[in-house]
Amino acid sequence: MSSRERILGRVRRALADVPADDTPYEQAVARDYLREHGERTAEETVELLAANLADYRAIVHRTGADGLAGTIAGLLRARGASSVVVPPGLDEGWLAETDVRRVADRAESTAHELDRVDSVVTACAVAVAETGTIVLDGSPDQGRRRITLVPDHHICVVRVPEQVVSSVPQALERLDPVRPLTWISGPSATSDIELDRVEGVHGPRTLEVVLVDGQPRDTVSS
């Protein structure tokens, strides 16, 4: 039996109890699988996210909202960044403590131009604790997909706990499937047939995730 036949056989067995009628797929197939693995508090879910991000070799930082600008400035300084791509909807206060040259996210920017930029700072749409994944959806504070794939250093800010969910099914409920979704689990990495790990081939070599807790005292949440 070929691999193709085995896969098709599994599909047929999985669909064997689906009624042979015109019932929409979403109704015909049961969705009673586990939505998350284990019960956790919001704090425990954030801790699981941090642990899994680190396991994927992302660099995780924790800060309060009032320390976010200083944290980002410190990360850019430690990187030696002289330029940073800024999505049009990014909170200007996040970069208030750095004078690194800003590069706008422009439709006409080429890959070669972006490759000369040192870093990019974005927000995210949602983060998945069980898989250590952050998801971008192209919103104004995240920008076009290519600005997070070409520069070698990506700083992504995740608001906790409100942007953190336990599982992929929970994340999908928050996302619009027609948007350009980018799912990121750690820095770009690939392995050849010898299992030699190479980072930075398909995206940033360095991913730094800032988990920011709470809103600044002088900021009203929208």
C-alpha positions as CSV (number, residue, x, y, z in Angstrom):
1,M,0.0,0.0,0.0
2,S,1.4,3.4,-1.0
3,S,1.5,6.4,1.3
4,R,-1.2,8.0,-0.7
5,E,-3.5,5.1,-0.3
6,R,-2.8,5.0,3.5
7,I,-3.7,8.7,3.8
8,L,-6.8,8.4,1.8
9,G,-7.8,5.4,3.8
10,R,-7.5,7.4,7.0
11,V,-9.6,10.2,5.5
12,R,-12.4,7.7,4.5
13,R,-12.4,6.1,8.0
14,A,-12.6,9.5,9.6
15,L,-15.6,10.5,7.4
16,A,-17.3,7.2,7.6
17,D,-20.0,8.4,10.0
18,V,-20.7,11.7,8.2
19,P,-24.2,11.6,6.7
20,A,-24.3,11.4,2.9
21,D,-26.5,14.5,2.4
22,D,-26.1,18.2,1.8
23,T,-25.4,19.1,5.4
24,P,-22.7,21.8,5.5
25,Y,-19.3,20.5,6.4
26,E,-19.2,22.7,9.6
27,Q,-22.3,21.0,10.9
28,A,-21.7,17.5,9.5
29,V,-18.3,17.0,11.3
30,A,-18.3,16.9,15.0
31,R,-16.2,19.5,16.8
32,D,-16.1,17.9,20.2
33,Y,-12.3,17.6,20.4
34,L,-10.5,19.1,23.4
35,R,-10.2,22.9,23.0
36,E,-7.3,23.1,25.5
37,H,-5.2,20.6,27.4
38,G,-5.6,21.0,31.1
39,E,-7.1,23.8,33.2
40,R,-4.9,26.9,33.8
41,T,-5.3,30.3,35.2
42,A,-4.6,33.4,33.0
43,E,-1.2,33.7,34.7
44,E,-0.3,30.1,34.2
45,T,-1.3,30.4,30.5
46,V,1.1,33.4,30.1
47,E,3.8,31.4,31.8
48,L,3.3,28.5,29.4
49,L,3.5,30.8,26.5
50,A,6.8,32.2,27.8
51,A,8.2,28.8,28.3
52,N,7.2,27.5,24.9
53,L,8.5,30.6,23.1
54,A,11.8,30.1,24.8
55,D,11.8,26.5,23.9
56,Y,11.6,27.6,20.2
57,R,14.6,29.8,20.8
58,A,12.7,33.1,20.9
59,I,14.1,35.6,23.4
60,V,11.3,36.5,25.9
61,H,11.2,39.7,28.0
62,R,8.6,40.7,30.6
63,T,7.7,44.3,31.4
64,G,4.9,46.5,32.6
65,A,3.3,49.0,30.2
66,D,5.2,51.9,31.7
67,G,8.5,50.2,31.0
68,L,7.8,49.1,27.4
69,A,9.4,52.0,25.7
70,G,12.6,51.6,27.7
71,T,12.6,47.8,27.0
72,I,12.3,48.3,23.3
73,A,15.0,51.0,23.3
74,G,17.3,48.7,25.2
75,L,16.7,45.8,22.8
76,L,17.5,48.0,19.8
77,R,20.6,49.4,21.5
78,A,21.8,45.9,22.4
79,R,21.3,44.8,18.8
80,G,23.3,47.8,17.5
81,A,20.3,48.7,15.3
82,S,20.6,51.9,13.4
83,S,17.3,51.6,11.6
84,V,13.9,50.0,12.4
85,V,10.8,49.4,10.3
86,V,7.7,50.8,11.9
87,P,4.1,49.8,10.9
88,P,1.8,52.8,10.3
89,G,-0.4,51.9,13.2
90,L,2.2,51.2,15.8
91,D,1.8,53.1,19.1
92,E,4.3,55.9,18.8
93,G,5.0,55.7,22.5
94,W,6.6,52.3,22.1
95,L,9.6,54.0,20.4
96,A,9.6,57.2,22.5
97,E,12.9,56.4,24.2
98,T,15.0,55.6,21.1
99,D,16.3,57.8,18.3
100,V,16.9,54.9,15.9
101,R,16.0,55.9,12.4
102,R,12.5,55.0,11.5
103,V,11.7,53.3,8.2
104,A,8.1,53.5,7.1
105,D,6.2,50.4,5.9
106,R,5.6,51.3,2.3
107,A,3.9,49.3,-0.4
108,E,6.7,50.2,-2.8
109,S,9.5,49.0,-0.5
110,T,11.6,46.2,-2.1
111,A,13.1,43.2,-0.4
112,H,16.5,44.6,-1.0
113,E,15.6,47.8,0.8
114,L,14.1,46.0,3.7
115,D,17.2,43.7,3.9
116,R,19.2,46.8,4.7
117,V,17.0,47.6,7.7
118,D,18.3,46.2,11.0
119,S,15.1,45.6,13.0
120,V,11.3,45.7,12.9
121,V,8.9,46.3,15.8
122,T,5.3,45.1,15.7
123,A,2.3,44.2,17.8
124,C,0.5,40.9,17.3
125,A,-3.1,39.7,16.8
126,V,-3.0,36.8,19.3
127,A,-0.5,34.4,20.9
128,V,-1.0,30.7,21.5
129,A,0.4,29.3,24.8
130,E,0.3,25.6,24.0
131,T,2.3,26.0,20.8
132,G,4.5,29.0,21.6
133,T,3.1,30.8,18.6
134,I,2.4,34.4,17.8
135,V,0.0,35.3,15.0
136,L,0.1,38.5,12.9
137,D,-2.9,39.5,10.8
138,G,-1.6,42.5,8.9
139,S,-3.4,45.0,11.1
140,P,-2.0,48.6,11.1
141,D,0.2,47.9,14.2
142,Q,1.7,44.8,12.5
143,G,2.1,46.0,8.9
144,R,2.7,44.0,5.8
145,R,3.9,40.4,6.1
146,R,7.2,41.1,4.4
147,I,8.4,43.6,6.9
148,T,8.4,40.8,9.5
149,L,10.2,38.3,7.1
150,V,13.0,40.3,5.6
151,P,14.8,42.2,8.4
152,D,16.9,39.9,10.5
153,H,15.6,41.1,13.9
154,H,12.0,41.1,14.9
155,I,10.7,42.6,18.2
156,C,7.0,41.6,18.7
157,V,4.9,43.0,21.6
158,V,2.2,40.8,23.1
159,R,-0.3,42.3,25.6
160,V,-0.8,39.9,28.4
161,P,-3.1,38.3,29.4
162,E,-5.7,39.7,26.9
163,Q,-3.9,38.6,23.7
164,V,-3.0,35.2,25.0
165,V,-5.1,32.0,24.5
166,S,-4.4,28.5,25.4
167,S,-4.9,26.7,22.1
168,V,-5.0,26.9,18.4
169,P,-8.9,26.5,18.3
170,Q,-9.2,29.4,20.6
171,A,-6.9,31.5,18.5
172,L,-8.8,30.7,15.3
173,E,-12.0,32.1,16.9
174,R,-10.3,35.5,17.2
175,L,-8.8,35.6,13.7
176,D,-10.4,36.6,10.4
177,P,-9.6,33.9,7.9
178,V,-9.6,36.4,5.0
179,R,-6.7,38.4,6.5
180,P,-3.0,37.6,5.7
181,L,-2.2,35.5,8.7
182,T,1.4,34.8,9.6
183,W,2.0,32.2,12.3
184,I,5.4,32.4,14.0
185,S,6.9,29.9,16.4
186,G,10.4,31.1,17.2
187,P,13.0,32.6,14.8
188,S,13.2,31.2,11.3
189,A,14.9,27.8,11.2
190,T,15.3,24.9,8.9
191,S,17.4,21.7,8.9
192,D,19.1,19.9,6.0
193,I,19.3,16.1,5.6
194,E,22.1,16.0,8.1
195,L,19.8,17.8,10.6
196,D,22.1,20.8,10.8
197,R,20.0,23.7,12.0
198,V,20.2,26.9,10.0
199,E,18.5,30.0,11.2
200,G,17.4,33.1,9.2
201,V,16.7,31.5,5.9
202,H,13.0,32.1,5.7
203,G,12.6,35.0,8.1
204,P,14.3,36.8,11.0
205,R,17.3,35.1,12.6
206,T,16.4,36.7,16.0
207,L,12.9,36.9,17.4
208,E,12.4,38.8,20.7
209,V,9.0,38.7,22.2
210,V,8.0,41.4,24.8
211,L,5.2,40.3,27.1
212,V,3.7,43.6,28.4
213,D,1.4,43.5,31.3
214,G,-1.2,46.2,31.8
215,Q,-1.8,49.7,30.4
216,P,0.2,52.8,31.2
217,R,-1.3,54.8,34.1
218,D,-2.0,57.7,31.8
219,T,-3.4,55.7,28.9
220,V,-7.1,54.8,28.5
221,S,-7.6,51.4,26.8
222,S,-9.6,51.7,23.5
